Amino acid sequence: MSQENLTHFNEQGRAHMVDVSDKSETKRMAVVKSEIRMKPETLRRIQEGSIGKGDVLAVAQVAGIMAAKKTADLIPMCHPLPLTGIDITFEAADEGILSFRVKVKTTGVTGVEMEALTAAQVVGLTIYDMCKAIDKDMVLGPTYLEQKQGGKSGDYERKTL
């Protein structure tokens, strides 16, 4: 792919923040799915609430919400966005696998994929941080965009991983 197809490069081939001032506001939404694999005993203790540091899922949920709101502070070319909704749900997918989905919404001129991806990564990192004393073998991922709505490129739904 040539640099002319990448919007984060200026005519000199140097990075810049894309000018979105002439774009129309539309409703935007992104859903990201991720998971963390752990020992079945670790997952059982998370579900029982017997991790010594507190309610792992509640802390991870708040951390993910905070991360989505701070994405522009972490990713250099992201625009700060007024997020209108963030929802994080958890599901014990299999023995030792905790999956989670992050849904982020806004009405704006650019999408929220990066906010949802950032939130998902921080959710996984927070779970790891809270459980690492009993399970250092945890594995984060895969993390991927599952669905997006709105914007110039239109809607997207992942078919398979």
C-alpha positions as semicolon CSV with decimal commas, in nm:
position;residue;x (nm);y (nm);z (nm)
1;M;0,000;0,000;0,000
2;S;0,148;0,337;-0,094
3;Q;0,165;0,631;0,147
4;E;-0,089;0,824;-0,061
5;N;-0,355;0,573;0,052
6;L;-0,273;0,628;0,419
7;T;-0,442;0,935;0,562
8;H;-0,199;0,987;0,849
9;F;0,083;1,108;0,620
10;N;0,117;1,456;0,475
11;E;0,253;1,541;0,129
12;Q;0,609;1,516;0,268
13;G;0,546;1,164;0,391
14;R;0,549;1,275;0,754
15;A;0,290;1,185;1,015
16;H;0,008;1,429;1,088
17;M;-0,333;1,429;1,249
18;V;-0,599;1,402;0,981
19;D;-0,811;1,716;0,937
20;V;-1,171;1,615;1,002
21;S;-1,312;1,967;1,030
22;D;-1,517;1,937;0,707
23;K;-1,669;1,597;0,789
24;S;-2,031;1,565;0,891
25;E;-2,129;1,434;1,232
26;T;-2,286;1,089;1,229
27;K;-2,365;0,828;1,490
28;R;-2,064;0,598;1,533
29;M;-2,031;0,269;1,714
30;A;-1,760;0,005;1,747
31;V;-1,758;-0,335;1,916
32;V;-1,432;-0,507;2,000
33;K;-1,399;-0,862;2,131
34;S;-1,110;-0,995;2,334
35;E;-1,029;-1,266;2,582
36;I;-0,782;-1,369;2,845
37;R;-0,681;-1,732;2,897
38;M;-0,596;-1,841;3,248
39;K;-0,586;-2,141;3,474
40;P;-0,940;-2,268;3,543
41;E;-0,877;-2,210;3,914
42;T;-0,801;-1,841;3,847
43;L;-1,126;-1,797;3,655
44;R;-1,318;-1,975;3,929
45;R;-1,172;-1,738;4,189
46;I;-1,260;-1,433;3,975
47;Q;-1,619;-1,557;3,945
48;E;-1,640;-1,627;4,320
49;G;-1,493;-1,287;4,404
50;S;-1,211;-1,443;4,604
51;I;-0,917;-1,257;4,448
52;G;-0,751;-1,066;4,733
53;K;-0,730;-0,736;4,544
54;G;-1,107;-0,703;4,507
55;D;-1,378;-0,748;4,243
56;V;-1,167;-0,814;3,935
57;L;-1,442;-0,762;3,678
58;A;-1,570;-0,440;3,836
59;V;-1,219;-0,292;3,845
60;A;-1,146;-0,409;3,488
61;Q;-1,474;-0,257;3,369
62;V;-1,395;0,082;3,521
63;A;-1,039;0,067;3,386
64;G;-1,170;-0,006;3,035
65;I;-1,412;0,285;3,050
66;M;-1,135;0,517;3,166
67;A;-0,904;0,390;2,891
68;A;-1,161;0,453;2,618
69;K;-1,196;0,812;2,740
70;K;-0,816;0,859;2,740
71;T;-0,737;0,704;2,400
72;A;-0,638;1,034;2,239
73;D;-0,383;1,081;2,520
74;L;-0,222;0,746;2,437
75;I;-0,244;0,711;2,057
76;P;-0,074;1,013;1,896
77;M;-0,295;1,060;1,588
78;C;-0,632;0,991;1,754
79;H;-0,876;1,278;1,787
80;P;-1,023;1,343;2,132
81;L;-1,387;1,237;2,110
82;P;-1,695;1,307;2,318
83;L;-1,798;0,949;2,389
84;T;-2,170;0,902;2,444
85;G;-2,167;0,542;2,566
86;I;-1,929;0,268;2,676
87;D;-2,040;-0,081;2,776
88;I;-1,819;-0,374;2,873
89;T;-1,959;-0,724;2,919
90;F;-1,788;-1,044;3,035
91;E;-1,853;-1,410;2,966
92;A;-1,675;-1,723;3,079
93;A;-1,636;-1,872;2,731
94;D;-1,468;-2,203;2,817
95;E;-1,285;-2,346;3,111
96;G;-1,008;-2,096;3,175
97;I;-1,116;-1,845;2,909
98;L;-1,278;-1,517;3,003
99;S;-1,406;-1,329;2,700
100;F;-1,523;-0,971;2,696
101;R;-1,680;-0,722;2,458
102;V;-1,638;-0,348;2,455
103;K;-1,899;-0,132;2,284
104;V;-1,825;0,238;2,237
105;K;-2,056;0,502;2,089
106;T;-2,032;0,865;1,986
107;T;-2,191;1,116;1,757
108;G;-1,902;1,277;1,577
109;V;-1,684;1,318;1,272
110;T;-1,457;1,018;1,325
111;G;-1,501;0,662;1,444
112;V;-1,449;0,498;1,782
113;E;-1,262;0,182;1,682
114;M;-0,943;0,294;1,856
115;E;-1,133;0,376;2,174
116;A;-1,292;0,031;2,181
117;L;-0,960;-0,143;2,104
118;T;-0,777;0,055;2,371
119;A;-1,045;-0,019;2,628
120;A;-1,032;-0,392;2,552
121;Q;-0,655;-0,404;2,593
122;V;-0,674;-0,222;2,927
123;V;-0,950;-0,455;3,048
124;G;-0,721;-0,751;2,978
125;L;-0,420;-0,584;3,137
126;T;-0,621;-0,499;3,447
127;I;-0,738;-0,858;3,486
128;Y;-0,378;-0,972;3,445
129;D;-0,257;-0,719;3,701
130;M;-0,515;-0,822;3,958
131;C;-0,451;-1,196;3,915
132;K;-0,078;-1,218;3,839
133;A;0,010;-1,319;4,196
134;I;-0,171;-1,651;4,144
135;D;-0,136;-1,698;3,765
136;K;0,154;-1,556;3,568
137;D;0,072;-1,782;3,271
138;M;-0,230;-1,578;3,157
139;V;-0,242;-1,493;2,785
140;L;-0,424;-1,190;2,645
141;G;-0,596;-1,197;2,306
142;P;-0,682;-1,220;2,038
143;T;-0,834;-0,874;2,036
144;Y;-1,020;-0,762;1,725
145;L;-1,283;-0,532;1,581
146;E;-1,606;-0,729;1,561
147;Q;-1,839;-0,459;1,428
148;K;-1,855;-0,089;1,347
149;Q;-2,130;0,144;1,232
150;G;-2,124;0,488;1,079
151;G;-1,877;0,696;0,888
152;K;-1,764;0,731;0,531
153;S;-1,647;0,370;0,499
154;G;-1,987;0,244;0,616
155;D;-2,079;-0,045;0,840
156;Y;-1,852;-0,341;0,902
157;E;-1,910;-0,681;1,058
158;R;-1,631;-0,935;1,097
159;K;-1,717;-1,265;0,930
160;T;-1,453;-1,492;1,086
161;L;-1,135;-1,459;1,284
